[in-house]
Amino acid sequence: MTGERLNSAMLGGTSCPDAATGRWSFFSSPDAAGSMFADDGLTSGDTVSLSIDPPEGFCLMSALVQRDEQGFNLCLVEDLDSGCSAEELLRLRSARENRAAK
């Protein structure tokens, strides 16, 4: 994964870099103790763990996978109990939108 302008998408700012590359994986369902773990073997889920390369100090970032009337979106959070306003949601841009932005 590659991300830019991440700080503007994070609630209340973040200790993470504003631009990053790395990988992502889904979180497991909560176990009996309520703990969830990022698992590269999972192929679906409601929450995504984002791992930044190389690790930047104490930067933990997750994305809540959501769907609304405009389709799928991601809400970047450091705390899984947080949420996003409509302005903070990340949405996939179409190829046409990407060409127009250049």
C-alpha positions as CSV (number, residue, x, y, z in Angstrom):
1,M,0.0,0.0,0.0
2,T,1.0,3.6,-0.6
3,G,-0.6,6.6,1.2
4,E,-0.1,10.3,1.0
5,R,-1.5,13.2,3.1
6,L,-2.4,10.6,5.8
7,N,-2.3,13.2,8.6
8,S,-5.3,15.0,7.1
9,A,-7.2,11.7,7.2
10,M,-6.5,10.9,10.8
11,L,-8.7,12.0,13.6
12,G,-6.9,14.6,15.8
13,G,-3.6,14.2,14.0
14,T,-1.2,11.3,14.4
15,S,2.3,10.3,15.3
16,C,2.6,8.6,11.9
17,P,4.3,10.0,8.8
18,D,2.2,12.0,6.3
19,A,3.3,9.7,3.4
20,A,4.1,6.1,3.8
21,T,4.5,2.8,2.0
22,G,4.0,-0.6,3.6
23,R,1.6,-3.5,3.7
24,W,-1.8,-4.3,5.1
25,S,-3.6,-7.3,6.5
26,F,-7.0,-7.9,8.0
27,F,-7.5,-8.2,11.8
28,S,-8.9,-11.4,13.2
29,S,-12.2,-11.5,15.0
30,P,-11.9,-10.7,18.7
31,D,-10.9,-13.7,20.8
32,A,-12.4,-14.6,24.2
33,A,-10.3,-11.8,25.9
34,G,-11.5,-9.3,23.2
35,S,-8.0,-9.1,21.6
36,M,-7.6,-8.9,17.8
37,F,-4.5,-9.6,15.8
38,A,-3.3,-8.7,12.3
39,D,-3.2,-11.9,10.3
40,D,-1.7,-12.0,6.8
41,G,-3.7,-15.3,6.1
42,L,-7.1,-13.6,6.4
43,T,-8.9,-12.7,3.2
44,S,-11.7,-10.6,4.6
45,G,-12.7,-8.6,7.6
46,D,-14.0,-5.3,9.0
47,T,-10.7,-3.8,10.2
48,V,-7.4,-3.5,8.4
49,S,-3.9,-3.2,10.0
50,L,-1.5,-0.9,8.1
51,S,2.2,-1.7,8.6
52,I,4.6,1.1,7.5
53,D,8.0,0.3,6.0
54,P,10.4,1.0,7.7
55,P,8.6,1.3,11.0
56,E,8.3,4.9,12.1
57,G,8.7,5.0,15.9
58,F,5.4,4.4,17.5
59,C,3.0,4.5,14.6
60,L,0.0,2.2,14.9
61,M,-2.6,2.8,12.2
62,S,-5.7,0.8,11.4
63,A,-8.5,1.3,8.9
64,L,-12.1,0.5,9.5
65,V,-13.7,-0.9,6.4
66,Q,-17.1,0.6,5.9
67,R,-19.8,1.0,3.2
68,D,-22.2,3.8,2.7
69,E,-24.4,5.2,-0.1
70,Q,-21.3,6.1,-2.1
71,G,-19.7,2.7,-1.8
72,F,-16.8,1.3,0.2
73,N,-14.5,3.6,2.2
74,L,-11.8,3.4,4.8
75,C,-11.6,5.3,8.1
76,L,-8.0,5.6,9.3
77,V,-7.8,5.4,13.1
78,E,-5.2,4.9,15.8
79,D,-8.0,3.7,18.2
80,L,-10.5,1.2,16.8
81,D,-13.2,2.7,19.0
82,S,-12.9,6.0,17.0
83,G,-14.9,6.9,13.9
84,C,-14.6,9.3,11.0
85,S,-16.6,12.3,9.7
86,A,-17.5,12.3,6.0
87,E,-14.6,14.6,5.2
88,E,-12.1,12.1,6.8
89,L,-13.2,9.0,4.9
90,L,-10.8,7.6,2.3
91,R,-12.4,6.5,-0.9
92,L,-11.0,4.8,-4.0
93,R,-10.7,7.1,-7.0
94,S,-11.6,5.8,-10.4
95,A,-9.0,5.7,-13.2
96,R,-10.8,8.6,-14.8
97,E,-10.5,10.7,-11.6
98,N,-6.8,9.8,-11.3
99,R,-6.1,11.0,-14.8
100,A,-8.1,14.2,-14.2
101,A,-6.1,14.9,-11.1
102,K,-2.8,14.9,-12.9
